[in-house]
């Protein structure tokens, strides 16, 4: 993953739930990523992303997992980790 002008970090608000990965790229929306090993993503897996709205307005929210079926839960796009990486490399 090229690191030119790209910042990668995690976010843990005081008393809140951790966001596993935050990707910041110049001129693009921030991407918030929740990483799960599950093969079936459910609402409970995206709690941290759902509660992050006030900290990261207009961010793209992704849940990356082993679930082979892409889906949208609330405003979170849930995708297989391989598809996430393909899309991420295309957009760099």
Secondary structure, 3 states (H helix, E strand, C coil): CCCCCEEEEEECCCCCCCEEEEEEECCCCCEEEEECCCCCCCHHHHHHHHCCCCCCCCCEEEEEECCCCCEEECCEEEEEHHHHHHHHHHCC
